[in-house]
């Protein structure tokens, strides 16, 4: 039986980064194409691997929490780090301001020893200007990759309008699943918990495509922790890694996932 052990890792610090968006990299018997990640090497393990997830940094940002998280993750040494969006304050069409915010987060995640995978949230890609800037600087707002025979789907819940998956994105999911029918697990990362608020906005179609496939879904946005189970699969809404939170400042957390063999 496939097993995925989850534990909470205390997270706390910051980084400088270059992003790869088109260079293929052989990983786990597959290639990564058009993924949105920093340029660090993977901490490879033959059969088992661990990755961490960093949740919302902004939306009532608590300064220093996200940067401390980077420092703690460098101590934990997962193979790579995923995100669920809201990395900048955004909500602006001021190019100079957005460039400053983007450069700040790139500097922070660039201090990680391992790759960091970007996922956009409403603060990151809230208008046409920001969406175009995101594509120019990072690359596609949704993509997928295979690592150690596990499929990772990184999705955009602001595929306009807000709280929506376009038909093109749903088709991308369908193709990714069809191309990888025998992976040992499928992970989905998105900003908004679409299983709660995405009815008739593309999520129903995505969930139908996932039927019968072992999978786990991660989201953020609401700055609180919630675990759901749908069709025997776990769905997690994560609290923040620096955004406004009811948790004490001394307990910032990121989620680390350990993926074992069958």
Residue pairs with C-beta under 8 A, 6 or more apart in sequence:
1 262
2 184
2 185
2 214
2 260
2 262
3 260
4 185
4 216
4 257
4 258
4 259
4 260
5 257
5 258
5 260
6 255
6 256
6 257
6 258
7 256
7 258
8 253
8 254
8 255
8 256
9 52
9 72
9 73
9 76
9 253
9 254
9 255
9 256
10 72
10 251
10 252
10 253
11 52
11 54
11 65
11 68
11 69
11 70
11 72
11 73
11 241
11 252
11 253
11 254
12 64
12 65
12 67
12 68
12 69
12 70
12 71
12 72
12 252
13 67
13 68
13 69
13 70
13 71
13 72
13 74
13 108
13 111
14 66
14 67
14 70
14 71
14 107
14 108
14 111
15 67
15 70
15 106
15 107
15 108
15 109
15 110
15 111
15 112
15 116
16 106
16 107
16 110
16 111
17 38
17 39
17 106
17 107
17 109
17 110
17 116
18 38
18 39
18 110
19 36
19 37
19 38
19 39
19 106
19 118
19 137
19 138
19 139
20 35
20 37
20 38
20 39
21 34
21 35
21 36
21 138
21 139
21 140
22 33
22 34
22 139
24 31
24 32
24 33
25 31
25 32
27 42
27 145
27 146
27 147
27 148
28 146
28 147
28 148
28 149
28 150
29 146
29 149
30 145
30 146
30 147
32 145
33 145
34 139
34 140
34 143
35 117
35 139
35 143
35 144
35 145
35 154
36 117
36 118
36 138
36 139
36 140
36 141
36 143
36 154
37 80
37 115
37 116
37 117
37 118
38 109
38 110
38 112
38 115
38 116
39 115
40 112
40 113
40 114
40 115
40 116
41 114
41 115
42 79
42 80
42 114
42 115
42 147
43 49
43 77
43 78
43 79
43 80
43 113
43 114
44 79
45 79
45 148
47 148
47 260
47 261
48 258
48 259
48 260
48 261
49 78
49 79
49 147
49 148
49 258
49 259
50 76
50 78
50 79
50 256
50 257
50 258
50 259
51 78
51 79
51 80
51 81
51 82
51 256
51 257
51 259
52 73
52 76
52 78
52 80
52 81
52 82
52 254
52 255
52 256
52 257
53 81
53 82
53 83
53 84
53 189
53 218
53 238
53 254
53 255
53 256
53 257
54 66
54 69
54 73
54 81
54 82
54 83
54 84
54 116
54 241
54 254
55 83
55 84
55 220
55 238
55 239
55 240
55 241
55 243
55 254
55 255
56 84
56 85
56 86
56 121
56 220
56 221
56 223
56 238
56 240
56 241
56 242
56 243
57 65
57 66
57 86
57 87
57 88
57 105
57 240
57 241
57 242
57 243
58 86
58 87
58 88
58 89
58 90
58 123
58 242
58 243
59 86
59 89
59 123
59 223
59 240
59 243
59 244
60 223
60 243
60 244
61 89
61 242
61 243
61 244
62 240
62 242
62 243
62 244
62 245
62 249
62 252
63 242
64 242
65 240
65 241
65 242
65 249
65 252
66 108
66 241
66 242
67 108
68 252
69 241
69 242
69 252
69 254
70 108
70 109
70 111
70 112
71 111
72 254
73 81
73 112
73 114
73 254
74 111
74 112
74 113
76 256
77 113
77 114
78 114
78 256
79 114
79 147
80 114
80 115
80 116
80 117
80 147
81 109
81 112
81 114
81 115
81 116
81 117
81 254
82 117
82 119
82 152
82 154
82 187
82 189
82 218
83 116
83 117
83 118
83 119
83 189
84 119
84 121
84 189
84 190
84 191
84 218
84 219
84 220
84 221
84 238
85 119
85 120
85 121
85 122
85 123
85 124
85 157
85 190
85 191
85 220
85 221
86 121
86 122
86 123
86 124
86 191
86 220
86 221
86 243
87 105
87 118
87 121
87 123
87 124
88 98
88 101
88 102
88 104
88 105
88 123
88 124
89 101
89 123
90 98
90 101
90 122
90 123
90 124
90 125
90 126
90 130
91 123
91 126
91 127
92 98
92 130
93 127
93 129
93 130
95 129
95 133
98 129
98 130
98 133
102 133
102 137
109 116
117 152
117 154
117 189
118 138
118 154
119 154
119 155
119 156
119 189
119 190
119 191
120 134
120 141
120 156
120 158
120 191
121 157
121 158
121 191
121 192
121 220
121 221
122 157
122 158
122 162
122 191
122 192
122 221
124 130
124 134
125 131
125 134
125 141
125 156
125 158
126 158
126 162
128 160
131 141
131 158
131 160
134 141
135 141
141 156
141 158
141 159
142 153
142 154
142 155
142 156
142 159
142 169
142 172
143 154
143 172
144 151
144 152
144 153
144 154
144 172
144 173
144 176
145 151
145 152
146 152
146 180
146 183
148 259
149 183
149 184
150 183
150 184
150 185
150 186
150 187
150 259
151 176
151 177
151 180
151 183
151 185
151 186
151 187
152 186
152 187
152 189
153 173
153 176
153 186
153 187
153 188
153 189
154 189
154 190
155 165
155 169
155 173
155 188
155 189
155 190
155 206
156 165
156 169
156 190
156 191
157 163
157 164
157 165
157 190
157 191
157 192
157 194
157 198
157 219
158 164
158 191
159 165
159 166
159 168
159 169
159 202
160 166
163 192
163 194
163 197
163 198
163 201
164 198
164 201
164 202
165 173
165 194
165 198
165 201
165 202
165 203
165 205
165 206
166 202
167 202
169 202
170 202
170 205
170 206
170 209
173 206
173 209
174 209
177 186
177 209
177 210
177 213
180 186
184 214
184 261
184 262
185 214
185 215
185 216
185 259
186 210
186 213
186 214
186 215
186 216
187 215
187 216
187 217
187 218
188 210
188 215
188 216
188 217
188 218
189 218
189 219
190 217
190 218
190 219
191 219
191 220
191 221
192 198
192 219
192 220
192 221
193 219
193 221
193 222
193 226
193 235
193 237
194 201
194 202
194 203
194 206
194 219
195 203
195 207
195 217
195 228
195 230
195 235
196 228
196 237
198 204
207 230
210 233
211 231
214 233
215 233
216 233
216 234
216 235
216 236
217 233
217 234
217 235
217 236
218 236
218 238
218 255
219 235
219 236
219 237
219 238
220 237
220 238
220 240
221 237
222 237
223 239
223 240
223 243
223 244
223 245
224 237
224 239
224 245
224 246
225 236
225 237
225 238
225 239
226 236
226 237
227 234
227 235
227 236
227 237
228 234
228 235
228 236
228 237
229 235
236 255
238 255
239 245
239 247
239 253
240 247
240 252
241 252
241 253
241 254
242 252
247 253
